[in-house]
């Protein structure tokens, strides 16, 4: 999360995508786009950070610095 905040502050992160994590019922945050995209990683497990609800995923995006006003 700290690295994502730093990258957002430096202007390296401009896009995100909320997506179901493969083989799971949880949501994940995909940061960036194209070949530079990557999951928001859990520091403990080193795997994609899993959010049980969209509200929790949006909250994490707010903590990074993204301003979200609607989901499509």
Order of alpha helices (4+ residues) and beta strands (2+ residues): alpha-beta-beta-beta-alpha
